Amino acid sequence: MPDLIALQELLGVTFSEPSLLEQAVVHSSYINENPDLVSGHNERLEFLGDAILGFIVAEELYQEFPDLSEGEMTKLRAALVRRDTLARVARAVRLGDFLYLGRGEEASGGRGKTPNLAGALEAVIAAAYLDQGEAVTRDLVLRLLGEEWARAVSQGTGVDYKSRLQELTQSRFQSIPAYRLVAEAGPDHDKRFTVEVMADDMVLGMGTGKSKKLAETEAARSALERLDAGFTE
């Protein structure tokens, strides 16, 4: 049977009611073969988790990027909550290893299927919300989405700021940008990282974000703005 203690360690969340986490990883195919399982399958939790995830992402985008339009925020939210993104996040924490699957689903590679992984991740988010509340769940979501968040922000507007900055510094300074963490503040559920980016021994820009990757992206964007404005020293 799946080791729920190991899953909690991977998630960084300790559940008061582990049965909620267990239900979050039970696929309907398992219930078809084990109808007496008390917890039931995860589809109701998946429904709730989808709404919670969407709200947390939307509010974070609203707070983090006051200059983004409704359309831009909608595009970024869609990129962050779509199934392919959630499945990648689930794979990163090996969520598939913990799924309860029926024999047929197991045999057909169910542990690696995008719908199963994305649905289970949404169910886990709902379980965390019901068991631990909004603050812990927000921290969980933002930690899990850290890499995807930075990627979506840099690419969602059609600009890969870090790649563009590297091209510019190579051509202007014959060097590549270096990123350095200069500050880390806030409680565990609401960390803020500040990063500066340098090239040719000059600080070109600084950025702050919920993750180091996001802070680096913001630093690159800031540096590009300064360089485009004629910053030379």
N, C-alpha and C positions, 0 to 999 in steps of 0.2 A: 504493500500500500504506500502511497505517497507520504513522504516525510514532511509533515506540516511545520515542524520546528525549523527544518532547513529552509523551507520556503519563507517563513517569517524572517529568518536571518538575511536572506537575499533581498527581501523587500524593505528591511529595516523597520518593521512594524511588529510589535508584539500584541497579539489579539487577546482580549479578555474572554471572548467566546470563540475559540478555535473552530467550532462547528460552522460559523459563518464563512470562514476561509475555506473550510472543507467543501461547503456547498458551492462556493465560487469556482471550484475546479472540477465539479461533477458535470460531465457532458450528458446530454439526454440519452445517448446510446447506452450509457452505463445503467441508467435507470430502467431502460427497456429490458435489460437482462437481470437487474437487481431491484425489482419494484418495492422491496421492503425497506430500502434505505430511507432512513427517517428524514434526512436533510432535503432530499429532492435534488433536481438538476439546477443548473445555474442561469436559466433563461430569464427569470424574473430579476435576478440581480444584474444581469447583463443590461436589461432595459433601464434600470435605475442608474447603473454606472455610466451608461451613455449620456444621460442627462447631466449627471454630476461632472463628468469629464468636460463636456461642452461648456458648462457654466464656469468652471475653474479656468479653462483656457481663454474663454471670452473675457472674463474679468481681468485676467493677467495681461492680456493684450491691451485692454482698455487703459489699465494703470501704467503699463510699461512704455507704451508708445502713444502719447497724447496727440501726436501730429498725424497719425494714420487715419485715413478715411474709413467710412463704414465698409466700403468695398474691399479695401486692402485688409482690414481686420477679418472680414468674412473669408477672404482667400487664404489667409494664414491659418485661421481656425480650421478650415476644411482640410488643409494639408496636414495639420497636427492630429486630427481625430479620425482620419480615414483608416480603413481596415489595414491597408498595407503598412502604414506607419505604426499602428498599434501592434501588429504582428512582429515587426522588427524589434520593437521595445520588449515584447514578450519573449522573443528568442534571446535577447540580451540577458535576461534574468532567468533563462532556462525554464520558463513557465510550462512549456510542453512536457517536461519531465514529470510534472506533478499532476497531470490531468488524469481523472478517472474516465476511462473510455471502455465502450463495449468491445467485444472481441473483433467484430467486423470492422469497426472504426479503427481500432488498433492496427489490424492487418493491412488496412488501406493507407497507412501513413498518417493517421489522424493527429499525431502529436506535432506534426509539422505543418498542418493545414492552416492557411491564413484565417479563415472564418473561426476555427476553433480557438486559435491563439488570441485573436482580437477580442472575441466574445468573452473568453476567460479573463483577459486583462480588465475589461470593463466590469466584469462581475467582481473581481478582486477589489477594484476601486470602490464599488458599492459596499462591499463587505467591510472595508476599512472605514468608510463613512459611517455606517451603522454602528460599528464597534468602537471607533475612536474619535469620531467627530470631524468637523470641517478642517480645523487647523492641521491635524495630522495627515488628513487625506490630501490637502493642498500641497503639503511638503512632499508626500509620496508622489503625487502626479508630476510636480515640477522636477523632482529628482529623476524620475523615470524618463521624462521627456527631454531631459537636458540636451543631449546630442541632437535629437530631432528638432528641438526648438531653435537651436543655433543655426541648423541647416535651413529650416523654413524661413527664418528671419533674413538670412543672407541671400536666399534664392527666391523667396516669395515676391520680392519687389523687382525681380529680374536682374539683380545686381549681386554678384558674389564679391563682397567688399574685400575679403582677405586676399583672394586671388588677384583682384584688380590692384590692390595696394602693392602686392609683391611685384607685379609687372611694372608698376610705376617706379618703385624704389630701385629695381634692377636697372631700369633705363636711366634714372636720374642720378642715383648714388652708387650704382654698381654694387649693391648689397641687398640682402633680403631682410624683411622686417623681423624683429625679435619682440616677443610678447613677454611681459613680466607682471606677475601679480604683485600689486603694491598695497592692497588693503582687503580685509575680509571682516565684515561686520554683521551684526544681527543674530537673533536666535536661530537654532537649527532649522526651524520650520519657515524661516523668512531670511535666509542668508543673502547678502549682497556682496558681490565681488567687484573689485576695481582693478583694472588692468591698464598698463600703458604700453604703447608700441613704439619701438625705436628703430632707427636706421641711420647709419653713418654717425653714430654717437649722438644723435639728436632724438629727443622725445617728440614724436610726430602727432600723437593723439592719445586720448584716454577714454575709457568706456567703463560703464558699470552695468551689471546685470545679475540675474538670479543664478547664473552658472558661469564658470570660467569661460566656456566657449562663447556664451552670449556676450560677456564682457569684452572678449577679444574681437568679436564681430563689431561691437559698438566702437571700440578703439580704432579699428580699421576704417570704419565709416567716418569717424571724427578726423582721422589723419587725412583721408581723401579730401574732405571738405577744406581743410587747411592748406593742403598742397594745391588744390584747384584754385584757391584764393591767392596763391602766390607766396605761401609760407616757404622760407628758405633757411631759417635758422631758429 
